[in-house]
Amino acid sequence: MSVIRSLEVSQLDALRETANIGAGHAATALSHVTDSTIMIKVSNITLASQNELPTQLTPDEEPVAAVLMHILGDLSGRTMLVCPKPTAMRLAELMLRRPVGSSTAFTELEASAIKEAGNILSGAYMNALSQFLAVLLLPSPPTLLIDMSKAVLARAICDFSADPNMMLCVESEFQLVHTEPGLRGFFLLFPEPASVHLMLRALRLA
C-alpha cells in the first residue's frame, strides 16, 4: 500500500475538505440530538501507519473509547472514531444532557451514549466520503471498544485479509460554543487492501 503515500497535496486538500463537510454534518446532527450548539472542525488530516498512530491518539497509559464500524458496499474496510477519555465523557454528558463533570466512568449508560455519538459522527464522515468518491458506502451497526489505543487499533485490523499498513487519520476538534475549550477526537479509515486501488482511481491516481 505504499502507493497511497503518493497522494499529492491537492488530493489531501480535497480529502480535508471532504472531512470538513462530514464534520459540519456531524455537528448539525449532534447539536440537534443534544439541544446544544456544537462545532466540529478538522484540525489535521494525515496518512499514517498503525505504529505511528498510538502516540497521536493518547498516551499509552490512558484508555480510549473507540466506536468501530465495518464498511460495506463498493469499498470494504473499517472506520473507527477514537476519543481520549475526556472527550468520550463529555460526549456522553452531551448525549445524556448531563452537566459537565457528571460522567467520570465508562458505565453502561455512558457506553451506550458514546456509541450513539460515534454512530452519528462516523456516519456523517462516511456519507461525505461516499459522495466525494462517488461510491456506495454502507456502515454496519457500531461496536464500542474501551481499551488502550494500541489494543483498539489491533482489534480493528485483527481479521483483515492483509495487514493494512496505512490508514487515513482525521483529527477533529469538538467545540461546545461559548462554554469550554475544544476536545480532540480522531476518525480513522482502514480500507481493505483490495479497496485501496478503487479509492486511488476515484482520486485519479491509479
C-alpha positions in Angstrom: 0.0 0.0 0.0 3.0 2.3 -0.3 1.3 3.8 -3.4 -1.2 5.6 -1.2 1.8 7.6 0.2 1.9 9.2 -3.3 -1.2 11.3 -2.6 -0.4 14.8 -3.7 -1.2 18.0 -1.7 -4.2 18.7 -3.9 -5.7 15.2 -3.1 -5.1 15.6 0.6 -6.6 19.1 0.4 -9.7 17.5 -1.3 -9.9 14.8 1.4 -9.6 17.5 4.1 -12.4 19.5 2.6 -14.5 16.3 2.4 -13.8 15.7 6.1 -14.8 19.2 6.9 -18.1 18.7 5.1 -18.6 15.5 7.1 -17.7 17.4 10.3 -20.3 20.0 9.5 -23.0 17.4 9.0 -22.0 15.7 12.2 -22.0 18.9 14.2 -25.5 19.7 12.9 -26.8 16.2 13.9 -25.2 16.2 17.3 -26.4 19.8 18.0 -30.0 18.6 17.2 -29.7 15.5 19.3 -28.2 17.2 22.4 -30.0 20.5 22.0 -26.7 22.3 22.2 -24.6 24.3 19.8 -21.7 22.1 18.8 -19.0 23.0 16.3 -16.5 20.4 14.8 -13.5 21.4 12.8 -10.9 19.2 11.1 -7.5 20.4 12.5 -5.3 17.9 10.7 -5.5 15.0 8.2 -2.7 12.6 7.7 -1.8 9.2 6.2 -0.1 7.1 8.9 0.9 3.6 9.7 -0.5 1.7 12.6 2.7 2.1 14.6 2.6 5.9 14.1 -0.9 6.4 15.5 -1.0 5.5 19.2 1.2 8.4 20.3 -1.0 10.8 18.4 -4.2 9.5 19.9 -3.4 9.4 23.6 -0.5 8.4 26.0 -0.1 4.6 26.3 -1.3 4.5 29.9 -4.6 6.2 29.2 -7.7 4.4 27.9 -9.7 5.5 24.9 -13.2 4.9 23.7 -13.4 3.7 20.1 -16.6 3.2 18.0 -15.8 0.6 15.3 -17.9 0.2 12.2 -17.5 -2.1 9.2 -17.7 -0.6 5.7 -19.8 -2.5 3.2 -20.7 -1.6 -0.4 -18.3 -0.5 -3.2 -15.4 -0.3 -0.6 -14.7 -2.6 2.3 -12.8 -1.9 5.4 -13.4 -0.3 8.8 -13.9 3.1 10.3 -13.1 3.9 13.9 -13.9 7.1 15.9 -11.3 7.2 18.7 -11.7 9.6 21.6 -9.5 10.1 24.6 -11.4 9.6 27.9 -12.1 13.4 28.5 -13.7 13.7 25.0 -15.7 10.5 25.4 -17.0 11.6 28.8 -18.0 15.0 27.5 -19.8 13.4 24.5 -21.6 11.1 26.9 -22.7 14.1 29.0 -24.0 15.9 26.0 -25.9 12.9 24.7 -27.4 12.3 28.1 -27.9 16.1 28.7 -26.0 16.0 31.9 -23.8 18.8 33.4 -20.1 19.0 32.8 -18.2 16.6 35.1 -21.1 14.4 36.0 -19.7 11.4 33.9 -16.5 10.0 35.2 -16.5 6.3 34.3 -17.5 4.1 31.3 -20.7 2.8 32.8 -23.3 1.0 30.7 -25.2 4.3 30.2 -22.2 6.2 29.2 -21.1 3.4 26.9 -24.5 3.5 25.1 -24.3 7.3 24.7 -20.8 7.2 23.4 -21.7 4.5 20.9 -24.6 6.6 19.6 -22.5 9.7 19.3 -19.9 7.7 17.4 -22.6 6.3 15.1 -23.7 9.9 14.2 -20.1 11.2 13.8 -18.8 8.2 11.8 -21.9 8.1 9.6 -21.6 11.8 8.7 -17.9 11.3 7.7 -18.7 8.2 5.7 -21.5 9.9 3.9 -19.3 12.8 2.9 -16.6 10.4 1.7 -19.2 8.4 -0.2 -20.3 11.5 -2.1 -16.8 12.7 -2.8 -15.6 9.3 -4.1 -18.9 8.6 -5.9 -19.1 5.2 -4.3 -21.7 3.4 -2.2 -20.6 3.0 1.5 -22.9 1.2 3.9 -22.0 1.3 7.6 -22.6 -1.6 9.9 -24.1 -1.2 13.4 -21.4 0.3 15.7 -19.3 -1.6 18.3 -17.8 0.2 21.2 -14.3 -0.7 22.3 -12.7 0.6 25.5 -9.0 -0.1 25.9 -5.6 1.3 25.4 -5.0 2.8 21.9 -2.7 0.1 20.7 -5.2 -2.6 21.7 -8.2 -1.0 19.9 -6.1 -0.5 16.7 -5.1 -4.1 16.8 -8.8 -5.1 17.2 -9.7 -3.0 14.2 -7.5 -4.9 11.8 -7.4 -8.3 13.5 -9.2 -10.3 10.7 -8.2 -8.2 7.7 -7.3 -10.2 4.6 -3.9 -8.5 4.6 -2.2 -6.1 7.0 -3.5 -2.6 6.3 -0.2 -0.7 7.0 -1.6 2.7 6.0 -4.8 4.5 7.2 -6.4 7.9 6.8 -6.4 9.8 10.1 -8.7 12.8 10.5 -8.1 14.8 13.7 -11.2 16.7 14.8 -11.8 19.3 17.5 -15.2 19.4 19.2 -16.3 22.8 20.5 -19.3 23.5 22.7 -19.8 27.1 21.7 -19.0 29.8 24.3 -18.5 27.3 27.2 -15.4 25.2 27.1 -12.1 24.5 25.2 -12.1 22.1 22.3 -11.8 18.4 22.8 -9.9 16.1 20.4 -11.2 13.1 18.6 -9.9 11.0 15.7 -11.7 9.5 12.7 -9.7 6.6 11.2 -10.4 4.9 7.9 -8.9 1.5 7.4 -9.5 0.4 3.8 -9.1 -3.3 2.9 -6.1 -3.6 0.6 -8.4 -4.6 -2.3 -10.3 -1.3 -1.9 -7.2 0.9 -2.0 -6.9 0.9 -5.8 -10.6 1.8 -6.1 -10.0 4.8 -3.8 -6.9 5.8 -5.9 -8.9 5.6 -9.1 -11.5 7.8 -7.6 -8.8 10.3 -6.7 -7.4 10.0 -10.3 -4.2 8.4 -9.0 -4.5 4.9 -10.4 
